[in-house]
Amino acid sequence: MSLPKSCSLRTAGGRTIEIPSVGYGTWAPGDTIWAKDATLAALKAGYRHLDCAWMYGVDEAVGEAIRESGIPRNDLFITSKFWPHFGHPDNVELCLDKILSNMGLEYIDLYLAHWPCVWKPLSQEALKEARSGPNTSREEKGQVYLEDGKPVVDWEHSTANLARRKGFEGSFVPTLQAMQACVKKGKTKAIGVSNFSITDIEELLPHEDGVPIACNQIEVHPWLPQTELVDFGKKHGIVTTCYSPFAGQKADGATLLKDSKVLELAKKNGMDVGQLLQSWAVQRGTVPLGKSATPERIRSNLDVRRLSDEDMKTLDGMALSHGEGRTVDFSDAWGVPLFEG
């Protein structure tokens, strides 16, 4: 029995669209030279789901790859996200317009809030000229920073959960409503969130108003399965898309890609490690967003296959053995970690 090629994603008016069950992630640290060729290789390998974000700085390259591929726009599913300094309700559509212009598209399929906090921009005029990517300065990104290099938080428009922890009153609802307006204008088919906790999402559920929260994109892999958050999403019709499905390197140098159990299961199933981890994610009812610039791995990461119940149980149990069997609460510390996943 094969794994599903897609799953249903809720959009306005009770309708659904199909989101491919495996996506290709377009974020990587460092330069962006790889982006066009790697994205084109992914499209040629059969990927039809691209996960992007304004902050990644690869919109132009991804747009070029799409055009060069010759694949009809209707056959593609494209996700993007606005960075927190576009999170004020007045600036949400502005970021989407920049994304569409840079990619050369008339619409995207899914528009996400990248984080549950909102940061203060220099000005709306600065945002109109803002540029992203690894080689851009803070000023070029149009964002206000404190002397210690941290963004200035707009607590009023951050989620109530985040603001409350810092002694402020906040609400993400006006930003949600600005996102919903983008659906009504046809600039995106669906909307969702990224890095939101259960509490953050619960604030928004009473305000869906015919345009539902369709997705929550979070870090998920066998060391961090986030089962409670995934199950919460399923209960409310929210698809979980998974960034960093291969995890990263831990402080002690351990990596999931070299974990002995993962290597053993991959060999047992005649798979490479990335293929195994993507298969685990799809079989759990989530959508992995693996990233590679190597054509062979790009192809194998898409070739997901059903695993045995025993192998799924082994992978499910890895979190506890690594002390990672938790649900991440992104409201820790002052607001949100400063990285671009």
Sequence and secondary structure as in RCSB ss.txt:
>XXXX:A:sequence
MSLPKSCSLRTAGGRTIEIPSVGYGTWAPGDTIWAKDATLAALKAGYRHLDCAWMYGVDEAVGEAIRESGIPRND
LFITSKFWPHFGHPDNVELCLDKILSNMGLEYIDLYLAHWPCVWKPLSQEALKEARSGPNTSREEKGQVYLEDGK
PVVDWEHSTANLARRKGFEGSFVPTLQAMQACVKKGKTKAIGVSNFSITDIEELLPHEDGVPIACNQIEVHPWLP
QTELVDFGKKHGIVTTCYSPFAGQKADGATLLKDSKVLELAKKNGMDVGQLLQSWAVQRGTVPLGKSATPERIRS
NLDVRRLSDEDMKTLDGMALSHGEGRTVDFSDAWGVPLFEG
>XXXX:A:secstr
    SEEEEE GGG EEEEESS EE   SS  TTHHHHHHHHHHHT  EEE  GGGS HHHHHHHHHHHT  GGG
 EEEEEE GGG STTTHHHHHHHHHHHHT S EEEEEESSS  B BS HHHHHT   STT  HHHHTB B TTS 
B B GGGS HHHHHHTT    SHHHHHHHHHHHHTTSEEEEEEES  HHHHHHHGGG TTS EEEEEEE BTTB 
 HHHHHHHHHTT EEEEE TT  B TTS BGGG HHHHHHHHHTT  HHHHHHHHHHHTT EE    S HHHHHH
HH      HHHHHHHHTHHHHTT  S   TTSTTSS S   
